[in-house]
Amino acid sequence: MRKVKILVSGRVQGVYFRYFTQNKAQHFAVKGYAKNLADGRVEIIAEAEHVVLEKFIDWCRKGPLTARVDAIEITELEAGEALTSFDIK
């Protein structure tokens, strides 16, 4: 299992980015959450098998059609207690 924090910059708030991210995460069986940050970015915590997580990260680089992703930052996290779902915060 691999766990990462993904910070997504661009036009990603007010365009259902978190909702589409949750749907894509559920499709890939990724666990974690997505939340809006005060600076306009979206923070995603994601945990899954390495290959699956790479596919999810690739999707995050593009996002849904309603959004414009300018950049993402990925930080590796320690795999702690296993996450059980993908939530919107």
Backbone hydrogen bonds in HBPLUS format (Angstrom, degrees):
<---DONOR---> <-ACCEPTOR-->    atom                        ^
c    i                          cat <-CA-CA->   ^        H-A-AA   ^      H-
h    n   atom  resd res      DA  || num        DHA   H-A  angle D-A-AA Bond
n    s   type  num  typ     dist DA aas  dist angle  dist       angle   num
A0002-ARG N   A0048-ALA O   2.89 MM  46  5.65 158.4  1.93 147.6 152.7     1
A0048-ALA N   A0002-ARG O   3.06 MM  46  5.65 152.8  2.13 155.0 161.9     2
A0077-LEU N   A0003-LYS O   2.85 MM  74  5.32 165.2  1.87 150.3 145.2     3
A0004-VAL N   A0046-ALA O   2.89 MM  42  5.48 158.8  1.93 156.7 163.6     4
A0046-ALA N   A0004-VAL O   2.97 MM  42  5.48 163.9  1.99 155.5 160.7     5
A0005-LYS N   A0075-THR O   2.80 MM  70  5.11 156.5  1.86 148.3 156.4     6
A0075-THR N   A0005-LYS O   2.87 MM  70  5.11 157.3  1.92 149.4 156.5     7
A0006-ILE N   A0044-ILE O   2.71 MM  38  4.93 163.6  1.73 151.0 156.9     8
A0044-ILE N   A0006-ILE O   2.77 MM  38  4.93 154.0  1.83 147.5 155.4     9
A0007-LEU N   A0073-GLU O   2.86 MM  66  5.05 160.1  1.90 145.5 152.3    10
A0073-GLU N   A0007-LEU O   2.89 MM  66  5.05 147.3  2.00 137.4 148.2    11
A0008-VAL N   A0042-VAL O   2.88 MM  34  5.19 169.1  1.89 154.3 157.9    12
A0042-VAL N   A0008-VAL O   3.06 MM  34  5.19 154.1  2.13 140.0 148.1    13
A0009-SER N   A0071-ALA O   2.83 MM  62  5.21 175.4  1.83 162.1 162.2    14
A0070-ASP N   A0009-SER O   2.78 MM  61  5.54 158.2  1.83 135.1 141.4    15
A0071-ALA N   A0009-SER O   3.45 MM  62  5.21 160.3  2.49 122.9 123.2    16
A0011-ARG N   A0068-ARG O   2.79 MM  57  4.90 139.9  1.95 141.4 150.0    17
A0068-ARG N   A0011-ARG O   3.14 MM  57  4.90 155.1  2.21 122.5 129.5    18
A0020-PHE N   A0016-TYR O   3.00 MM   4  6.25 170.1  2.01 160.0 161.7    19
A0021-THR N   A0017-PHE O   2.84 MM   4  5.99 150.6  1.93 147.9 157.4    20
A0022-GLN N   A0018-ARG O   2.86 MM   4  6.08 154.6  1.93 147.8 153.9    21
A0023-ASN N   A0019-TYR O   3.04 MM   4  6.38 159.0  2.08 148.8 154.3    22
A0024-LYS N   A0020-PHE O   2.92 MM   4  6.16 160.0  1.96 148.0 153.3    23
A0025-ALA N   A0021-THR O   2.83 MM   4  5.99 158.9  1.88 149.8 156.3    24
A0026-GLN N   A0022-GLN O   2.92 MM   4  6.12 159.9  1.96 150.6 155.6    25
A0027-HIS N   A0023-ASN O   2.98 MM   4  6.19 149.9  2.07 142.5 151.2    26
A0028-PHE N   A0024-LYS O   3.00 MM   4  6.29 152.7  2.08 149.1 155.5    27
A0029-ALA N   A0025-ALA O   2.81 MM   4  5.77 110.7  2.30 138.4 156.7    28
A0030-VAL N   A0025-ALA O   2.77 MM   5  4.72 165.7  1.79 141.7 143.3    29
A0029-ALA N   A0026-GLN O   3.28 MM   3  4.81 149.1  2.38  91.0 100.0    30
A0031-LYS N   A0047-GLU O   2.98 MM  16  5.15 174.0  1.99 152.5 152.3    31
A0047-GLU N   A0031-LYS O   2.77 MM  16  5.15 141.8  1.91 151.8 158.6    32
A0032-GLY N   A0085-SER O   2.72 MM  53  6.08 167.2  1.73 138.3 140.2    33
A0087-ASP N   A0032-GLY O   2.91 MM  55  6.39 151.5  1.99 139.2 140.5    34
A0033-TYR N   A0045-ILE O   2.94 MM  12  5.35 147.9  2.04 139.6 148.6    35
A0045-ILE N   A0033-TYR O   2.91 MM  12  5.35 157.2  1.96 149.6 157.2    36
A0034-ALA N   A0087-ASP O   2.98 MM  53  6.54 140.2  2.14 150.9 162.9    37
A0089-LYS N   A0034-ALA O   2.89 MM  55  6.10 172.2  1.89 156.7 158.3    38
A0035-LYS N   A0043-GLU O   2.84 MM   8  5.34 153.4  1.91 150.2 159.2    39
A0043-GLU N   A0035-LYS O   2.81 MM   8  5.34 163.4  1.83 167.3 166.0    40
A0037-LEU N   A0041-ARG O   2.85 MM   4  5.37 157.0  1.90 166.2 158.9    41
A0040-GLY N   A0037-LEU O   3.10 MM   3  5.66 161.8  2.13 122.4 123.3    42
A0053-LEU N   A0049-GLU O   2.84 MM   4  5.99 164.7  1.87 164.9 170.2    43
A0054-GLU N   A0050-HIS O   3.00 MM   4  6.24 150.8  2.08 149.6 156.9    44
A0055-LYS N   A0051-VAL O   3.29 MM   4  6.62 152.0  2.37 143.0 149.4    45
A0056-PHE N   A0052-VAL O   3.05 MM   4  6.40 155.6  2.12 149.9 156.9    46
A0057-ILE N   A0053-LEU O   2.85 MM   4  6.08 159.2  1.89 152.1 157.6    47
A0058-ASP N   A0054-GLU O   2.93 MM   4  6.13 155.5  1.99 144.4 151.1    48
A0059-TRP N   A0055-LYS O   3.08 MM   4  6.40 151.3  2.16 142.8 150.0    49
A0060-CYS N   A0056-PHE O   2.98 MM   4  6.33 153.0  2.05 146.9 154.6    50
A0061-ARG N   A0057-ILE O   3.05 MM   4  6.40 138.1  2.24 147.0 157.7    51
A0061-ARG N   A0058-ASP O   3.24 MM   3  5.24 131.4  2.49  94.4 106.8    52
A0062-LYS N   A0059-TRP O   2.98 MM   3  5.44 146.4  2.09 111.2 120.7    53
A0063-GLY N   A0059-TRP O   2.70 MM   4  5.80 179.2  1.70 168.3 168.1    54
A0067-ALA N   A0064-PRO O   3.10 MM   3  5.57 161.6  2.13 115.2 120.9    55
